[in-house]
Amino acid sequence: MMPQFAYTRPKSIDDALKILAPGNAVVHAGGTDLLGCLRERVFEAKTVVSLSDLPELKGIQKAKDGGLRIGALTTISEVAEDPLVRAMYPGLAKAASEVGSPQLRNQGTLGGNLCQKPRCWYYRGDFHCIRKGGDTCYAVDGENQFHCIFGGDSCYIVHPSDTAPVLMALEAKVHIEGPKGKRDVPVGEFHVQPSKDPQRETVLAQGELLTSVLLPPPPGGLRSSYRKVRARQSWDFALVGVALALVMSTGKVSRARVVLSGVAPVPWRLRAVEELLTGRELDAETIRLAAETSIKGANPLKHNVYKLPLMKGAIEEELTAILAA
Ligand SMILES: Cc1cc2nc3c(=O)[nH]c(=O)nc-3n(C[C@H](O)[C@H](O)[C@H](O)COP(=O)(O)OP(=O)(O)OC[C@H]3O[C@@H](n4cnc5c(N)ncnc54)[C@H](O)[C@@H]3O)c2cc1C
């Protein structure tokens, strides 16, 4: 049963910030993740603050520097279908098109996609796990087939967003507004590793609002893509998601970003693969070496060793698709 809470729909960002400031209030964007969390009592809130009356948080505009500004309340469908996103950052359009189901994409927002809570069944279930303030990650000795193979420390969740790894690969920033002012944070620094704090997913402080996502102008020769591997073809979270942003120059890779979803508690950058790709021709041998390198440093649990060949294969196939295009 849904617990009781007050519901408010402020008419300005300033009013929203005032209501959020004292604490015990949560942001409601599309509600596709939030309402489940409240119903399942993953966390509690006295007040739910809807963003639906804030038109300035909606829409996609070209920025002065040639990049794009996407309002946090823009739906995932709008991101997937927008002609500018498709032309400038096809990897982001692809990732958005892979989120959940059409209904979830029509209701869910880009801001909510970046701020959503992890799907771990212990965290979402009746377990007082470390993410809820306990002292145990039940996944370590439990059912851990969907948990992380990189970056697990005290907590072994995987980061669930499909858009976050692509935004990180594209070197996007999030614009944040709060009681102490405004700031831009690179998406690569927005999510918090369990080793730093196992009880929070993002750097958002109490009362802060993610208001937009800022994408830099795409460099010439940019090739961006996203490949999601899931257990079934209908809606499902990524077992492994591979986001690539390669800058190609005269047949060689001049800059590489390789970021994964579904394998670590935060979007996970494969720096060793990026280093290997940089300065090389993208040919079959380079792709083979990149796939081999991708699993170095992985630390699978008892039931998720299968993610290693899955990740290797996804990277190999996605790089091969870029080579063939
Ligand atoms: C069945 C199902 C399948 C799903 N499949 C996928 C999937 O395949 N891939 C995927 O990436 N996601 C998936 N999701 C997760 C989620 O629904 C989507 O990511 C969606 O985009 C979340 O957006 P929302 O606007 O509905 O967020 P909400 O539910 O409104 O919010 C989610 C969280 O973020 C906070 N929040 C929202 N907006 C802001 C903001 N602007 N500033 C600060 N905090 C904010 C909320 O307080 C809440 O804690 C799935 C969810 C369900 C229920």
The ligand as a Gaussian input file, in Angstrom:
#p B3LYP/6-31G(d) Opt

LIG

0 1
 C        9.555000      -1.787000     -15.210000
 C       10.664000      -0.788000     -15.307000
 C       11.641000      -0.943000     -16.269000
 C       12.671000       0.001000     -16.385000
 N       13.631000      -0.194000     -17.324000
 C       14.653000       0.699000     -17.435000
 C       15.696000       0.486000     -18.406000
 O       15.679000      -0.465000     -19.177000
 N       16.704000       1.390000     -18.453000
 C       16.769000       2.485000     -17.627000
 O       17.699000       3.276000     -17.740000
 N       15.814000       2.695000     -16.691000
 C       14.757000       1.843000     -16.585000
 N       13.777000       2.045000     -15.634000
 C       13.973000       3.087000     -14.619000
 C       13.164000       4.410000     -14.733000
 O       11.808000       4.214000     -14.856000
 C       13.605000       5.266000     -15.864000
 O       14.996000       5.361000     -15.780000
 C       13.020000       6.664000     -15.880000
 O       13.721000       7.420000     -16.856000
 C       13.060000       7.412000     -14.561000
 O       12.556000       8.726000     -14.789000
 P       11.327000       9.340000     -13.995000
 O       11.154000      10.713000     -14.540000
 O       10.128000       8.464000     -14.033000
 O       11.940000       9.390000     -12.533000
 P       11.208000       9.462000     -11.110000
 O       10.646000       8.129000     -10.808000
 O       10.280000      10.631000     -11.046000
 O       12.472000       9.764000     -10.218000
 C       13.491000       8.799000     -10.015000
 C       14.401000       9.276000      -8.886000
 O       15.138000      10.420000      -9.287000
 C       14.805000      11.581000      -8.497000
 N       14.698000      12.685000      -9.465000
 C       13.983000      12.667000     -10.598000
 N       14.195000      13.789000     -11.297000
 C       15.046000      14.526000     -10.586000
 C       15.651000      15.805000     -10.793000
 N       15.409000      16.520000     -11.893000
 N       16.491000      16.290000      -9.852000
 C       16.750000      15.570000      -8.722000
 N       16.228000      14.348000      -8.472000
 C       15.378000      13.832000      -9.395000
 C       13.518000      11.220000      -7.789000
 O       13.374000      11.882000      -6.548000
 C       13.636000       9.714000      -7.649000
 O       14.408000       9.370000      -6.516000
 C       12.724000       1.128000     -15.516000
 C       11.722000       1.274000     -14.539000
 C       10.700000       0.342000     -14.445000
 C        9.634000       0.561000     -13.384000

